[in-house]
Amino acid sequence: MITYDLICKNGHNFEGWFETGSDFNSQLEAGLISCPLCGNTSISKLLSPVGYIKKTGQAASQVKTEADENIKLIEESLQKISSYFEKNFENVGSDFTKTALKIHYGVEEPKNIRGNATEEEKKILEKEGVTFLDIPILKKNEVQ
């Protein structure tokens, strides 16, 4: 059994389970895989941070090289995400919860914000119906 992280054309992420990799490919070509949120059948696999070696005949150096390339791709992707948030979201720091609530209730104009919130503050935001994403932002020196 193989599990793939999938994404539809509309950006919805979901998981798919398949007997084999070729089962995924044949179901995809037949249009049998669809997004559970929007029904879109334009689906692709997401890069997974987990891998496995099916055949023991692969040279260890080849596997290490492939793993290093995957790690580099993941690190570059995380850095791009972090950079996007740094450039496009105002950093309100520890005032995140207060600012988010003001925006939610119309006291402040809507804008993209980022910052810090404690677990208790996150529960308050959820209770108040404030939509937010809890995304760790990497500092430039964290990705080497």
N, C-alpha and C positions, 0 to 999 in steps of 0.2 A: 504494500500500500504506500502511495506517495501523496504527500500533502503539498499543495502549492498555495502561496499567497498570490491572489489575483487582483486585478484592477480593471474596471470597465472604462469605456471611453469618457464617461461622465465623472471619473475620479473616485468612484466608490470602491473601497477595498473589501475583499472577502476571501474566504478560504475554500479550496476545492480539494476533494479526496479522489484519487484515481488508482486503479489497479497497477498501471504502468505509465511511464512517460508517453508511450505511443497511444495509450487510451486517451490521455489528455488531448494529444494532437488530433486524433480522429474525431473526438467529440467536438473540439473547437471548430474543425473544418466543416462538420455537419451542422453547426449552429445549435448544438445541444447544450452549450454552457451559456447561462445568462446571469446577469447581475440580480441578486435577490432583492435589491432595493428599487431598481428602475427597470429591470427586464432587458437592458441593453445586452446585445450579443457580441459586441466588439470588445473582446476580452484579451488581456495579455498577462503574462507572469510578471510578478515583482521579484526583484533581486532578494534572495533570502540570505541572511547572515549565517545560516547553518548549512553545512554540506556533509556529504558522506562519500565514501569510496566504495563503489559496487564491486569492482574487479581488483583483485590483489596484484594483478600483473602490471599495474601502472608503476612507473619508476617514482620513488619517493621525491626526487628532485622536481619532477614534473608536477606532482601534486602540490608540493610546497610553492612552486612558482605560480600555479593557478590560484592557490589560497592567498598568496601575497597580492596578486592582481585584484582579487575580489575584495580584500581588505582595503586596498588603496581606493578602489571604486566606491566603497561604502564610506570611507573617510571623506572623500571628495564630495559625495552627495550630502553628507551631514554638514560639511562646511558651507556648501551652497545654501542649504536650508537656513543655517544660522545667519549667514550674510544677508539673506532676503529679509529675515525678521529684523535684523539690525538696521537695515536701510529703510524699511517700509512701516515700521511700528514704533511709536513713541515709547521710550522707556520711562515708565512711571515708578519703577522700583517697588518699594514696599507699600506704596499707595495704590497698588493694582486693584485690590478689592474695593476700596473706596471710590476710585475713579470708574471702575466697571459698573458699580451700582449707580453712580451719578449718570452715566451714559444710559444705562438701562431704564432709568426712571425719567429721562429727558431733562435732567438738570444741566448736563453738559452735552454739547454737540457730539454726534457719533464720530469716532475716529478709531484707527487701529492702535491698540496699546499692547505693551508687553511689560512684564514685571514679575514680582515675587508674591506668592500667597502661601500661607501656612495651610496645613490640612484642614484646620478648623474653618479658615476663611474660604477654602474651596467648597466646603459643605454649605456654608452660608450662601455662596454664589449659586450653587445647585438648587438650594431650597427656594431662592428668590427667582429662579428661572433664567439666570444669566448664562448665556452660552459662552464657553471658553474652551480652549485647548491647553492641556498641560504638556508642553513641549520643552524638553531640556535644551537649552541653547549652549553650544560649545564655545568656549573661548578659543581664540586663534591658536594659542599655544597647547591646547589639549589634543589637537590633531597633528600628528607629525608625519 
